Amino acid sequence: MTDTIDLLEAIGRDASLRHASTEELTTMLKQAQASEALTGAVVSGDSSQLSKELDCPPCDPPQSTQAPGHEEEPEEGEPLKTPPAPDKDKSPSHQ
């Protein structure tokens, strides 16, 4: 049986394998005597068997988001806070 890590590396390195159809990749894996977990992951699209074989827990998505933050609304009667304007009259000093 060919090492699963080596096969995954070969698939990642070779564009023709990386973009191959499920049938083509399954045929190649069977010829290479790939593990049942790797072949099953390709056929079903479910990597849970492969995670078990490689002894790595499934990755959970991060809990944070990439959305912009929201500032608190000013209370009624409170002036809006604006950042100070850059001082355009000052030029950087060069030494």
Residue pairs with C-beta under 8 A, 6 or more apart in sequence:
1 33
1 34
1 35
2 32
2 33
2 34
4 34
4 35
4 37
4 38
4 50
4 53
4 54
5 54
7 29
7 32
7 34
7 38
8 38
10 17
11 17
11 18
11 25
12 18
17 25
17 28
20 28
22 42
22 43
25 42
26 39
26 42
26 43
29 38
29 39
29 42
30 39
35 53
36 49
37 49
37 50
37 52
37 53
38 50
38 53
40 46
40 49
40 50
41 47
41 49
41 50
47 58
48 58
51 57
51 58
74 80
74 81
